[in-house]
């Protein structure tokens, strides 16, 4: 196995190096060319790099990350560029950090079309998120045997309580908050009424906003979009002829074109590209066009630092999907130790996670404030539970209209296996130097231990509520009324005092500049620091453009890793400031 893995790694690097040496065509002149905005990968607030080689090369095209601010800057630049006659959009290979990110990009595309720029969408398949983007175009074309799948938001989840009972596993729930639903699958066979209430309160306004954007873009009513979603279910990626026919005749799309037909259509509209090796229309990729955009650097000693906490808050380094507290703390310290830093904008896009990791970040933010640095919080797709916890040092909190926040509660459940051990005939005995020294989840929880575990959750919850009360200038009782683990849409969160103002990251930066009395300033976006080896891997990988897909061996290793994480949770259960159910998935 070691020899096989070594050989695989060597082959990969040979491919990467050859690819990097043979790549790099001459940069095109953008004049008269159609700009292609067809990102492949995930659109995130802040790019992060996974130094785990297996994860990096086994994830296929999803490894690529596109920073939201870079994409928005590009869209706004092309709106003013008279040399670009049109923009082609296809987000069918794109993922989004969350629904708010998708809505923000859709609004930028809408503004692009409203500017008078011709925007053309074409794809062989459209999902809810990619149709949201396509619907903002001047014209939308789909392959005649493709699919338009507008499935909306939400879904059903598994409640395996009876499975655990059949496996003779007992779950002891010490979560705090009547709306804290993270452990419901272990303790219930269906969704609780409280969870249903809070989910509907989130999903309905977000879905209404998305339907409104789709409908306005296509010149139809939101009810027309709802009817299409309800009655023309696009489960398959192709062969949805009835789905396509209805979409074509009811303004959901403009019509259908095969790939050759669309190519000839674009050649007729924008001319033949004489420089291309094949017959095609004149294009320039968004990566190439980005090189022409003025970065707008300012020669000033004042800087506003933007630090992003994106993903689950855990101890350790920053990686994809993980806001590693060690890495975030280093960024905060680096910011406040730099004399140029006059304000910090903390961009929070996290459902929370580890209590101690959240405390580490919070402590360092207060260290920055003691240096006299203003701290403004900008909440993204989700800033819930631990995301709220690390926001408590903020002087002022902005949230996007569809940000999901709240979930002030504690998730804590402990599985025990005494019945399973008894069933398979395993007994335990030994000598310990303390009353509970030999206890682990293979044994039962007695009444005394039950009270101890309950106090863990209660104490953590009490501290959480108290800190929010202090930061929001409210009484403990006032915060407790809106806590209980309940999640809120940002517009409602503003009404109940959890956030100060509805606005995006640009609004937060402008407010930070005003509060710090800055007339001129440079914005510095902090990212995870990479080692020299990681930098080489990252640069070679991106230069080559190699996408190896997910090898079966790597897929198996990832599955084993996931199983190990589950077993680790069982062996060492933790109390968490986490909202596992407040992320809105987009297809």
MARLO-708028 format. One line per 4 residues: number of its first residue (from 1); their letters; for each residue y, z negated, x negated of C-alpha. Coordinates in steps of 0.02 Angstrom, whole numbers. Layout:
NUM> A> Y/Z/X | ...
//
This chain:
1> XXXX> 0/0/0 | 120/-41/-141 | 88/127/-225 | 112/218/-59
5> XXXX> 275/130/-23 | 338/162/-201 | 293/346/-187 | 380/356/-18
9> XXXX> 540/278/-88 | 541/395/-238 | 515/548/-127 | 658/491/-16
13> XXXX> 778/474/-162 | 728/645/-230 | 768/722/-60 | 932/626/-49
17> XXXX> 989/676/-224 | 942/859/-199 | 1029/857/-30 | 1187/781/-103
21> XXXX> 1192/910/-244 | 1167/1058/-127 | 1283/996/10 | 1470/1004/18
25> XXXX> 1527/1176/79 | 1709/1225/58 | 1826/1142/180 | 1878/1260/319
29> XXXX> 2055/1304/367 | 2071/1225/542 | 2196/1354/606 | 2128/1448/756
33> XXXX> 1964/1353/758 | 1885/1254/899 | 1866/1071/852 | 1690/1007/879
37> XXXX> 1683/826/935 | 1496/798/947 | 1460/632/861 | 1280/589/822
41> XXXX> 1257/402/808 | 1335/245/879 | 1520/222/912 | 1565/46/853
45> XXXX> 1718/-58/815 | 1675/-81/631 | 1545/9/527 | 1416/-101/442
49> XXXX> 1277/-54/323 | 1099/-116/331 | 1043/-143/152 | 862/-151/209
53> XXXX> 801/19/147 | 661/34/275 | 781/4/419 | 911/121/345
57> XXXX> 797/271/322 | 683/240/469 | 813/239/606 | 846/427/607
61> XXXX> 1012/490/670 | 1053/323/749 | 1089/259/573 | 1257/346/578
65> XXXX> 1405/247/643 | 1573/313/703 | 1716/189/707 | 1809/189/873
69> XXXX> 1980/187/790 | 1936/339/684 | 1880/439/835 | 2034/389/936
73> XXXX> 2149/434/791 | 2067/605/780 | 2081/639/967 | 2264/590/968
77> XXXX> 2300/699/816 | 2220/856/888 | 2319/833/1050 | 2477/868/947
81> XXXX> 2401/1005/839 | 2455/1175/905 | 2344/1262/777 | 2186/1203/865
85> XXXX> 2163/1308/1023 | 2027/1203/1104 | 1909/1057/1083 | 1722/1062/1115
89> XXXX> 1644/895/1166 | 1462/843/1175 | 1419/658/1173 | 1236/681/1220
93> XXXX> 1183/616/1048 | 1304/470/1049 | 1280/288/1086 | 1417/161/1124
97> XXXX> 1440/-19/1073 | 1469/-57/1257 | 1543/4/1420 | 1722/-39/1372
101> XXXX> 1709/67/1215 | 1643/213/1320 | 1784/193/1447 | 1916/189/1310
105> XXXX> 1850/349/1230 | 1844/434/1402 | 2027/387/1431 | 2074/463/1263
109> XXXX> 1985/625/1311 | 2077/623/1478 | 2243/606/1386 | 2190/749/1273
113> XXXX> 2162/864/1422 | 2322/802/1506 | 2416/852/1348 | 2375/1033/1390
117> XXXX> 2237/1053/1262 | 2088/1152/1325 | 1933/1041/1321 | 1761/1118/1347
121> XXXX> 1599/1021/1371 | 1426/1096/1352 | 1256/1013/1338 | 1076/1037/1390
125> XXXX> 1072/860/1461 | 1199/732/1515 | 1174/546/1547 | 1292/419/1624
129> XXXX> 1390/393/1463 | 1391/574/1403 | 1438/636/1578 | 1581/510/1579
133> XXXX> 1646/599/1423 | 1607/775/1485 | 1693/744/1652 | 1859/726/1561
137> XXXX> 1847/905/1497 | 1936/1056/1572 | 1766/1136/1604 | 1588/1070/1601
141> XXXX> 1435/1180/1570 | 1252/1129/1568 | 1095/1226/1524 | 1013/1296/1683
145> XXXX> 852/1196/1654 | 938/1042/1585 | 983/883/1676 | 1134/785/1736
149> XXXX> 1077/605/1752 | 1212/488/1819 | 1111/330/1843 | 1253/205/1846
153> XXXX> 1241/31/1774 | 1120/-113/1787 | 932/-114/1803 | 782/-224/1829
157> XXXX> 708/-345/1705 | 539/-426/1682 | 509/-606/1737 | 345/-651/1648
161> XXXX> 340/-834/1702 | 167/-814/1779 | 105/-725/1623 | 154/-876/1517
165> XXXX> 70/-989/1642 | -89/-885/1630 | -78/-901/1442 | -59/-1089/1467
169> XXXX> 115/-1094/1389 | 238/-1222/1457 | 424/-1187/1449 | 546/-1334/1449
173> XXXX> 721/-1278/1496 | 866/-1380/1428 | 1001/-1247/1451 | 1170/-1309/1510
177> XXXX> 1261/-1218/1650 | 1203/-1165/1822 | 1243/-983/1779 | 1160/-983/1606
181> XXXX> 1021/-860/1644 | 956/-820/1469 | 793/-915/1493 | 764/-872/1677
185> XXXX> 621/-751/1637 | 523/-899/1568 | 558/-1015/1714 | 570/-901/1867
189> XXXX> 480/-754/1945 | 641/-673/2007 | 828/-670/1979 | 924/-825/2032
193> XXXX> 1062/-807/2160 | 1190/-868/2033 | 1138/-736/1909 | 1144/-602/2043
197> XXXX> 1321/-656/2092 | 1388/-650/1914 | 1303/-485/1872 | 1376/-401/2027
201> XXXX> 1547/-472/1984 | 1536/-384/1815 | 1447/-222/1855 | 1542/-173/2013
205> XXXX> 1717/-163/1933 | 1651/-80/1775 | 1553/50/1875 | 1702/77/1990
209> XXXX> 1811/113/1839 | 1684/236/1770 | 1663/323/1938 | 1851/336/1956
213> XXXX> 1867/420/1786 | 1724/540/1824 | 1793/583/1996 | 1971/609/1937
217> XXXX> 1912/718/1794 | 1812/830/1912 | 1933/831/2058 | 1813/744/2177
221> XXXX> 1803/573/2259 | 1714/421/2185 | 1599/424/2336 | 1544/599/2284
225> XXXX> 1491/531/2115 | 1400/387/2201 | 1310/507/2318 | 1254/613/2170
229> XXXX> 1192/458/2077 | 1099/394/2230 | 1018/557/2285 | 996/665/2131
233> XXXX> 907/551/2012 | 889/635/1842 | 745/542/1764 | 682/686/1656
237> XXXX> 784/765/1517 | 748/941/1577 | 677/1048/1720 | 793/961/1846
241> XXXX> 836/1123/1936 | 879/1039/2102 | 988/915/2011 | 1080/1055/1919
245> XXXX> 1098/1161/2076 | 1182/1021/2173 | 1295/978/2027 | 1349/1159/2010
249> XXXX> 1392/1184/2194 | 1481/1016/2216 | 1601/1014/2068 | 1499/888/1969
253> XXXX> 1493/1025/1838 | 1571/1199/1829 | 1406/1290/1811 | 1264/1333/1694
257> XXXX> 1247/1435/1536 | 1103/1459/1416 | 1136/1433/1232 | 1162/1621/1196
261> XXXX> 1271/1638/1352 | 1381/1493/1300 | 1395/1559/1123 | 1451/1731/1185
265> XXXX> 1571/1648/1307 | 1653/1551/1166 | 1659/1705/1053 | 1746/1799/1192
269> XXXX> 1872/1658/1216 | 1907/1612/1034 | 1846/1752/925 | 1702/1785/806
273> XXXX> 1690/1680/649 | 1682/1809/509 | 1650/1674/380 | 1491/1610/463
277> XXXX> 1321/1674/412 | 1271/1701/594 | 1357/1764/750 | 1456/1618/818
281> XXXX> 1631/1566/870 | 1762/1490/757 | 1734/1303/737 | 1777/1154/629
285> XXXX> 1682/990/635 | 1771/827/672 | 1720/763/499 | 1806/912/416
289> XXXX> 1959/901/527 | 1978/715/489 | 2021/762/309 | 2179/846/371
293> XXXX> 2245/696/466 | 2385/598/384 | 2327/420/351 | 2505/356/370
297> XXXX> 2504/229/229 | 2655/114/214 | 2725/44/53 | 2747/-137/105
301> XXXX> 2696/-310/50 | 2660/-363/229 | 2488/-337/301 | 2398/-377/462
305> XXXX> 2213/-399/431 | 2088/-349/566 | 1922/-441/551 | 1781/-386/666
309> XXXX> 1639/-495/727 | 1521/-369/805 | 1346/-412/861 | 1247/-573/871
313> XXXX> 1327/-718/778 | 1199/-779/652 | 1198/-862/482 | 1189/-743/334
317> XXXX> 1269/-577/291 | 1345/-445/404 | 1222/-309/452 | 1205/-187/596
321> XXXX> 1207/-285/758 | 1232/-451/669 | 1398/-539/640 | 1335/-636/490
325> XXXX> 1438/-794/472 | 1430/-793/282 | 1505/-619/278 | 1636/-654/412
329> XXXX> 1689/-816/324 | 1711/-721/160 | 1823/-595/248 | 1929/-731/328
333> XXXX> 1947/-823/163 | 1990/-662/72 | 2123/-626/203 | 2212/-794/197
337> XXXX> 2203/-804/7 | 2297/-639/-5 | 2485/-674/-7 | 2518/-509/82
341> XXXX> 2426/-566/239 | 2548/-621/372 | 2433/-615/523 | 2249/-596/566
345> XXXX> 2183/-505/718 | 2006/-562/757 | 1916/-424/851 | 1771/-504/945
349> XXXX> 1631/-394/1011 | 1488/-517/1023 | 1378/-604/1152 | 1372/-758/1039
353> XXXX> 1223/-833/949 | 1197/-975/827 | 1296/-1135/852 | 1314/-1177/667
357> XXXX> 1362/-997/626 | 1496/-1002/762 | 1559/-1167/690 | 1570/-1092/516
361> XXXX> 1679/-948/577 | 1786/-1063/683 | 1815/-1183/538 | 1872/-1044/422
365> XXXX> 1992/-976/554 | 2075/-1146/562 | 2087/-1144/372 | 2184/-981/388
369> XXXX> 2300/-1058/517 | 2334/-1205/402 | 2401/-1076/279 | 2531/-1029/410
373> XXXX> 2446/-865/459 | 2458/-813/642 | 2290/-780/726 | 2276/-661/873
377> XXXX> 2111/-626/961 | 2063/-456/1031 | 1907/-454/1140 | 1807/-293/1150
381> XXXX> 1656/-245/1255 | 1594/-424/1264 | 1659/-589/1196 | 1548/-716/1279
385> XXXX> 1475/-887/1238 | 1487/-897/1047 | 1613/-755/1059 | 1724/-873/1160
389> XXXX> 1686/-1017/1041 | 1752/-925/887 | 1905/-869/988 | 1964/-1047/1019
393> XXXX> 2075/-1055/863 | 2173/-903/925 | 2359/-919/958 | 2348/-783/1091
397> XXXX> 2199/-691/1168 | 2196/-509/1224 | 2050/-434/1319 | 2014/-258/1380
401> XXXX> 2013/-238/1571 | 1823/-223/1573 | 1785/-349/1436 | 1645/-470/1480
405> XXXX> 1688/-647/1430 | 1653/-828/1476 | 1473/-891/1475 | 1529/-1062/1417
409> XXXX> 1359/-1143/1413 | 1207/-1178/1304 | 1042/-1082/1302 | 898/-1195/1250
413> XXXX> 716/-1180/1300 | 564/-1246/1209 | 388/-1176/1237 | 241/-1292/1209
417> XXXX> 57/-1247/1191 | -36/-1407/1225 | -133/-1329/1370 | -176/-1174/1269
421> XXXX> -236/-1283/1124 | -341/-1386/1241 | -415/-1228/1320 | -470/-1154/1153
425> XXXX> -533/-1321/1089 | -403/-1366/957 | -366/-1551/933 | -233/-1633/824
429> XXXX> -232/-1796/726 | -150/-1862/569 | -38/-1992/486 | 153/-1983/492
433> XXXX> 289/-2099/429 | 398/-2082/584 | 368/-2083/771 | 399/-1896/793
437> XXXX> 362/-1835/617 | 206/-1738/667 | 272/-1659/826 | 279/-1471/847
441> XXXX> 266/-1351/996 | 76/-1360/996 | 95/-1532/1074 | 159/-1597/1239
445> XXXX> 337/-1659/1275 | 333/-1838/1338 | 472/-1919/1439 | 561/-1993/1288
449> XXXX> 559/-1828/1193 | 615/-1738/1350 | 771/-1847/1355 | 806/-1815/1170
453> XXXX> 797/-1626/1193 | 905/-1636/1349 | 1037/-1731/1250 | 1043/-1590/1121
457> XXXX> 1095/-1465/1253 | 1212/-1586/1343 | 1304/-1636/1184 | 1327/-1456/1127
461> XXXX> 1391/-1407/1300 | 1511/-1555/1305 | 1586/-1504/1136 | 1600/-1322/1191
465> XXXX> 1695/-1367/1351 | 1808/-1489/1257 | 1856/-1361/1125 | 1896/-1228/1255
469> XXXX> 1999/-1356/1352 | 2101/-1399/1197 | 2128/-1217/1149 | 2180/-1164/1325
473> XXXX> 2287/-1320/1358 | 2178/-1370/1504 | 2088/-1529/1554 | 1902/-1548/1526
477> XXXX> 1876/-1545/1714 | 1974/-1383/1735 | 1868/-1293/1606 | 1707/-1365/1675
481> XXXX> 1746/-1284/1843 | 1748/-1110/1764 | 1613/-1144/1634 | 1433/-1176/1685
485> XXXX> 1374/-1026/1584 | 1459/-905/1704 | 1520/-738/1638 | 1683/-659/1697
489> XXXX> 1764/-488/1695 | 1924/-497/1593 | 2044/-468/1737 | 1970/-620/1824
493> XXXX> 1963/-717/1660 | 2150/-693/1643 | 2178/-765/1816 | 2078/-922/1774
497> XXXX> 2161/-943/1604 | 2024/-894/1482 | 2126/-750/1411 | 2314/-727/1398
501> XXXX> 2341/-540/1422 | 2250/-380/1465 | 2265/-257/1322 | 2173/-170/1181
505> XXXX> 2168/-191/994 | 2332/-95/972 | 2418/-218/1088 | 2348/-365/989
509> XXXX> 2409/-291/825 | 2582/-259/896 | 2590/-437/962 | 2535/-506/793
513> XXXX> 2673/-408/707 | 2802/-472/831 | 2744/-653/815 | 2750/-642/625
517> XXXX> 2923/-558/634 | 2863/-404/539 | 2969/-247/548 | 2856/-151/429
521> XXXX> 2674/-187/392 | 2509/-110/340 | 2351/-134/443 | 2199/-180/340
525> XXXX> 2028/-167/423 | 1904/-277/333 | 1723/-220/323 | 1567/-294/248
529> XXXX> 1568/-291/59 | 1423/-193/-16 | 1337/-220/-181 | 1344/-78/-308
533> XXXX> 1164/-31/-268 | 1200/-30/-81 | 1354/78/-110 | 1250/206/-205
537> XXXX> 1117/210/-69 | 1248/227/66 | 1345/365/-22 | 1190/466/-68
541> XXXX> 1120/448/106 | 1280/504/192 | 1314/646/69 | 1141/719/91
545> XXXX> 1142/716/280 | 955/681/273 | 875/618/433 | 692/578/410
549> XXXX> 660/512/584 | 553/359/616 | 395/364/516 | 243/286/600
553> XXXX> 219/165/456 | 400/107/468 | 385/95/657 | 234/-18/635
557> XXXX> 328/-125/508 | 475/-142/628 | 355/-195/766 | 278/-325/653
561> XXXX> 453/-386/608 | 498/-404/792 | 337/-500/823 | 377/-614/676
565> XXXX> 549/-651/751 | 469/-699/918 | 345/-814/831 | 486/-890/728
569> XXXX> 583/-929/887 | 430/-1014/958 | 398/-1114/799 | 581/-1163/775
573> XXXX> 673/-1154/942 | 862/-1168/930 | 1005/-1212/1045 | 1118/-1060/1057
577> XXXX> 1292/-1015/1115 | 1221/-849/1174 | 1237/-735/1323 | 1085/-625/1311
581> XXXX> 1109/-548/1482 | 1293/-502/1479 | 1276/-338/1384 | 1293/-183/1491
585> XXX> 1173/-47/1436 | 1226/135/1453 | 1101/277/1464
//
